Amino acid sequence: MISLVIPVYNEEILISDLFCRVQSSMVAITEDFEVIVVDDGSTDGTFEQLTICNQKDKRFKVLALSRNFGHQAAYTAGLTYSNGEYIGMMDGDLQDPPELLKEMHQKITSGNVDIVYGKRTERNEKASKRLSIRLFHFIFKRLANLKNIDKVGNFSIMSRKALNAFLNLQEKNRYLPGLRSFIGFKQDFVEYSRPDREQGEAKMSFVKLLGLAFDAIFSFSNVPVKICLYVGLIGVLLIFLALIYILVSKITGLAPLGWSSIILSIYFIGSAQLLSIGILGEYVYRIYKETQNRPIFFVKTFIQ
C-alpha cells in the first residue's frame, strides 16, 4: 500500500484539478493506495471540496486540523495518520508534479534505498522568489552539516522504516528536508523542473519563507552562535589596538582623533552586542518552545 500526504490551505479552486491528477498518477502505480489531504485550517471552501473528493473516491481521506498550524506541522499530521508501506509527500499547489511519483516509486522499490526525493533542476517562478530561495539553499548548505539538502523540498517518498525514524523526531521547530536528511538511510533522487503555479496565489509569503529559513538554520547549525563569538573577538582585538594607538599618541604627543573615533567605537560595540543578543535570543526562543512541549497539531476531523 502507498500513502500520499498532501497539505492544503485555502486552495478551493485547485482541489478538483488536484484530485484528478493525483488519482490518475496513483492508479498508474497501484490500486492499493490512500491519499491523506491535510486541511491546515482553511477559511474558504477547501474542506467542502475535499469532502466531495472523498465521496467520489474513499481512498481520498480528509484530515482537517483545528486551525492553521503551518506547512511543516500539516505534513507531520498527515505522516502520523498514514498507513502505507511507502509514504509520499507532495505540496498541494501542483508545483510538485504528481506524475513523477511513479518514477520515484519505481526507484525506491527496485533499488536498495529507503528515501527518494525530488531534486529541482530549475524553478519557473518569479525572479525575486527564485533568488531568495537560491540564497537560502546556498547559505543552509554551507552552515548545516547535512547531505541531500541542495535544491530539494518536501517532495519525496520514503519507506515505512524511514518514516518511523522520521516520526521519532518531535521537535517543534521543524524543517522537514533537514530532518529527512538527518535520519540517514540510503537516499536517491529524481530530477525535475518545478513549474510555477497555474491557479491561485502562493500561500508561502516572503515572511513565512524567512521564518522557515530561520527554523532551518537555527535547528541544524551552531554557526550563528560562533558569529557572536567571532564578532566579540574582533571587537576585543580592535579595542586592544585602539588602546595601543592611544598610548603611542600620548607618548609621542600626537593629538587624538577626537569624538568621531569614539562615537564609531561605541556604535561598533553596541551593534556587536545587539547582534549577539538577537542571535542568542533566536536560540533561547526555540529552546523555550521545545520546553513547552505543546503538541505540533490538533485534529478537528478525520474523514476516511
C-alpha positions as CSV (number, residue, x, y, z in Angstrom):
1,M,0.0,0.0,0.0
2,I,1.2,3.5,-0.8
3,S,0.2,6.6,1.2
4,L,0.5,10.1,-0.2
5,V,0.3,13.2,2.2
6,I,-0.8,16.5,0.7
7,P,-1.2,19.6,2.9
8,V,-3.5,22.4,1.6
9,Y,-4.5,25.8,2.8
10,N,-7.2,27.9,1.1
11,E,-6.8,26.0,-2.2
12,E,-10.5,25.8,-3.1
13,I,-10.0,26.5,-6.8
14,L,-7.3,23.8,-7.1
15,I,-8.9,20.9,-5.4
16,S,-10.7,19.5,-8.4
17,D,-7.6,19.5,-10.6
18,L,-5.5,18.2,-7.7
19,F,-8.0,15.3,-7.3
20,C,-7.9,14.3,-10.9
21,R,-4.2,14.4,-11.4
22,V,-3.3,12.7,-8.1
23,Q,-5.9,9.9,-8.7
24,S,-4.6,9.3,-12.2
25,S,-1.0,9.2,-11.0
26,M,-1.7,6.9,-8.1
27,V,-3.7,4.5,-10.2
28,A,-0.8,4.3,-12.6
29,I,1.3,2.9,-9.7
30,T,-1.3,0.7,-7.9
31,E,-4.9,0.4,-7.0
32,D,-4.0,-0.1,-3.3
33,F,-3.3,3.5,-2.2
34,E,-4.5,6.2,0.1
35,V,-4.2,10.0,-0.2
36,I,-4.4,11.9,3.0
37,V,-5.2,15.6,2.3
38,V,-4.5,17.7,5.3
39,D,-6.7,20.8,5.5
40,D,-4.5,23.2,7.5
41,G,-7.3,25.4,8.9
42,S,-8.6,26.7,5.6
43,T,-11.1,29.6,5.7
44,D,-12.6,29.2,2.2
45,G,-14.4,26.2,0.7
46,T,-11.4,23.9,0.7
47,F,-12.9,21.5,3.2
48,E,-16.2,21.2,1.4
49,Q,-14.4,20.5,-1.9
50,L,-12.3,17.8,-0.2
51,T,-15.4,16.1,1.2
52,I,-16.7,15.9,-2.3
53,C,-13.5,14.2,-3.4
54,N,-13.9,11.7,-0.5
55,Q,-17.4,10.9,-1.7
56,K,-16.1,10.2,-5.2
57,D,-13.2,8.0,-4.0
58,K,-12.9,6.8,-0.4
59,R,-9.2,6.4,-0.9
60,F,-9.0,10.2,-0.6
61,K,-9.1,10.9,3.1
62,V,-9.5,14.3,4.7
63,L,-7.6,15.3,7.8
64,A,-8.8,18.7,9.0
65,L,-6.7,20.5,11.6
66,S,-8.4,22.7,14.3
67,R,-6.6,25.8,13.0
68,N,-3.7,26.8,10.8
69,F,-0.6,25.2,12.3
70,G,1.7,25.8,9.3
71,H,3.0,23.8,6.4
72,Q,5.5,21.6,8.3
73,A,3.1,20.8,11.0
74,A,0.4,19.8,8.5
75,Y,2.9,17.4,6.8
76,T,3.7,15.9,10.2
77,A,-0.1,15.4,10.9
78,G,-0.6,13.6,7.6
79,L,2.5,11.4,8.0
80,T,1.3,10.4,11.5
81,Y,-2.0,9.2,10.2
82,S,-0.6,7.3,7.1
83,N,-0.7,3.5,6.9
84,G,1.2,2.7,3.8
85,E,4.4,0.6,3.3
86,Y,5.7,3.5,1.3
87,I,4.7,7.1,2.1
88,G,4.9,10.1,-0.3
89,M,4.9,13.8,0.4
90,M,3.7,16.4,-2.1
91,D,2.7,20.1,-1.9
92,G,-0.9,20.8,-2.8
93,D,-0.3,23.6,-5.2
94,L,0.6,21.2,-8.0
95,Q,4.1,22.7,-8.4
96,D,5.2,19.2,-7.4
97,P,4.0,17.1,-10.4
98,P,2.2,14.0,-9.1
99,E,3.0,12.2,-12.4
100,L,6.6,12.0,-11.1
101,L,5.5,9.7,-8.2
102,K,5.6,6.6,-10.4
103,E,9.3,7.1,-11.3
104,M,10.1,7.8,-7.6
105,H,8.1,4.6,-6.6
106,Q,10.0,2.5,-9.1
107,K,13.3,3.8,-7.9
108,I,12.6,3.1,-4.2
109,T,11.2,-0.4,-4.8
110,S,13.8,-1.5,-7.4
111,G,16.9,-0.1,-5.7
112,N,18.3,-0.6,-2.2
113,V,17.1,2.8,-1.0
114,D,14.7,4.0,1.7
115,I,14.1,7.6,0.5
116,V,13.7,9.1,-2.9
117,Y,13.3,12.9,-3.1
118,G,12.7,15.3,-5.9
119,K,15.7,17.5,-6.9
120,R,14.8,20.7,-8.7
121,T,16.9,21.4,-11.8
122,E,15.2,24.7,-12.3
123,R,12.3,26.8,-10.9
124,N,9.8,28.6,-13.2
125,E,8.7,31.2,-10.6
126,K,9.2,34.9,-10.1
127,A,12.8,36.1,-10.2
128,S,12.7,37.5,-6.7
129,K,11.4,34.2,-5.2
130,R,14.0,32.2,-7.1
131,L,16.7,34.5,-5.9
132,S,15.7,34.3,-2.3
133,I,15.3,30.5,-2.3
134,R,18.7,30.1,-4.0
135,L,20.3,32.3,-1.4
136,F,18.8,30.3,1.4
137,H,20.0,26.9,-0.1
138,F,23.4,28.4,-0.7
139,I,23.7,29.5,3.0
140,F,22.0,26.5,4.5
141,K,24.1,24.0,2.6
142,R,27.3,25.6,4.0
143,L,26.1,26.1,7.5
144,A,24.3,22.8,8.2
145,N,26.3,19.6,8.4
146,L,23.8,17.6,6.3
147,K,23.7,15.8,3.0
148,N,21.0,15.7,0.3
149,I,19.6,19.2,1.0
150,D,20.7,21.2,-2.1
151,K,17.8,22.2,-4.3
152,V,15.3,20.0,-2.6
153,G,12.0,20.4,-0.8
154,N,9.3,18.2,0.8
155,F,8.5,16.3,-2.5
156,S,9.7,12.7,-1.7
157,I,8.7,9.1,-1.0
158,M,10.1,7.0,1.9
159,S,9.8,3.5,3.3
160,R,7.9,2.7,6.4
161,K,11.2,2.1,8.2
162,A,12.5,5.5,7.3
163,L,9.2,7.2,8.3
164,N,9.2,5.5,11.7
165,A,12.6,7.0,12.3
166,F,11.4,10.4,10.9
167,L,8.4,10.5,13.3
168,N,10.6,9.9,16.3
169,L,11.8,13.5,15.7
170,Q,9.3,15.5,17.7
171,E,10.9,18.9,17.8
172,K,8.6,21.9,17.4
173,N,10.7,24.0,15.1
174,R,10.6,21.8,12.0
175,Y,12.3,21.9,8.7
176,L,11.3,18.6,7.1
177,P,14.0,18.3,4.3
178,G,16.6,18.8,7.0
179,L,15.0,16.2,9.3
180,R,14.7,13.8,6.4
181,S,18.5,14.2,5.7
182,F,19.3,13.9,9.4
183,I,17.8,10.4,9.9
184,G,20.2,9.0,7.3
185,F,19.3,5.8,5.4
186,K,20.3,5.4,1.8
187,Q,18.8,8.1,-0.3
188,D,18.4,8.8,-4.0
189,F,16.7,11.5,-6.1
190,V,14.8,12.2,-9.2
191,E,15.4,15.4,-11.1
192,Y,12.5,17.6,-12.3
193,S,11.7,21.1,-13.3
194,R,9.4,22.8,-10.8
195,P,6.7,24.8,-12.6
196,D,5.0,28.0,-11.4
197,R,1.5,27.9,-10.1
198,E,-1.1,27.7,-12.8
199,Q,-4.0,28.7,-10.4
200,G,-4.3,30.7,-7.2
201,E,-1.7,32.5,-5.3
202,A,1.3,31.2,-3.3
203,K,0.5,30.8,0.4
204,M,4.1,30.9,1.5
205,S,4.8,34.6,1.7
206,F,8.3,36.1,1.9
207,V,7.8,36.5,5.7
208,K,6.8,32.8,6.1
209,L,9.7,31.7,3.9
210,L,12.1,33.8,6.0
211,G,10.7,32.2,9.2
212,L,11.1,28.7,7.7
213,A,14.7,29.6,6.7
214,F,15.4,30.7,10.3
215,D,14.0,27.5,11.7
216,A,16.2,25.5,9.3
217,I,19.4,27.4,10.1
218,F,19.0,27.6,13.8
219,S,17.9,24.0,14.1
220,F,20.8,22.5,12.2
221,S,23.7,24.9,12.7
222,N,25.7,26.5,15.5
223,V,27.4,28.9,13.1
224,P,25.2,31.9,14.2
225,V,26.5,31.5,17.8
226,K,30.0,31.3,16.5
227,I,29.4,34.5,14.7
228,C,28.7,36.1,18.0
229,L,32.0,34.8,19.3
230,Y,34.0,35.9,16.3
231,V,32.4,39.4,16.3
232,G,33.2,39.7,20.0
233,L,36.8,38.6,19.4
234,I,37.2,41.1,16.6
235,G,35.8,43.8,18.9
236,V,38.3,43.0,21.6
237,L,41.1,43.0,19.1
238,L,40.1,46.4,17.7
239,I,39.8,47.8,21.2
240,F,43.2,46.5,22.1
241,L,44.7,48.0,19.0
242,A,43.0,51.3,19.9
243,L,44.5,51.3,23.4
244,I,47.9,50.8,21.9
245,Y,47.3,53.7,19.5
246,I,46.2,55.9,22.3
247,L,49.3,55.1,24.4
248,V,51.6,55.7,21.5
249,S,49.8,59.0,20.8
250,K,50.3,60.1,24.5
251,I,54.0,59.2,24.4
252,T,54.7,60.9,21.1
253,G,52.5,63.8,21.8
254,L,50.3,63.3,18.8
255,A,46.7,64.6,19.0
256,P,43.9,62.0,19.4
257,L,41.4,61.5,16.6
258,G,38.6,63.2,18.5
259,W,35.0,62.5,19.1
260,S,34.3,60.8,15.7
261,S,36.6,57.8,16.6
262,I,34.9,57.5,20.0
263,I,31.4,57.5,18.5
264,L,32.3,55.0,15.9
265,S,33.8,52.7,18.6
266,I,30.6,53.0,20.6
267,Y,28.4,52.2,17.6
268,F,30.6,49.2,16.7
269,I,30.5,47.7,20.2
270,G,26.7,48.4,20.6
271,S,25.9,46.9,17.2
272,A,28.0,43.8,18.0
273,Q,26.2,43.4,21.3
274,L,22.7,43.8,19.7
275,L,23.6,41.3,17.0
276,S,24.8,38.8,19.6
277,I,21.8,39.2,21.8
278,G,19.5,38.8,18.8
279,I,21.2,35.6,17.7
280,L,21.2,34.2,21.2
281,G,17.6,35.2,21.5
282,E,16.6,33.1,18.5
283,Y,18.1,30.0,20.1
284,V,16.6,30.8,23.5
285,Y,13.1,31.3,21.9
286,R,13.4,27.9,20.2
287,I,14.5,26.3,23.5
288,Y,11.5,27.8,25.2
289,K,9.2,26.4,22.6
290,E,10.7,22.9,23.0
291,T,10.4,23.0,26.8
292,Q,6.7,24.0,26.5
293,N,6.2,20.6,24.8
294,R,3.0,21.6,23.2
295,P,1.5,19.2,20.5
296,I,2.6,20.0,17.0
297,F,-1.0,19.9,15.7
298,F,-4.6,19.2,16.8
299,V,-7.0,17.3,14.6
300,K,-10.6,18.5,14.2
301,T,-12.0,15.9,11.8
302,F,-10.7,12.8,10.0
303,I,-12.9,11.7,7.2
304,Q,-12.0,8.2,5.9
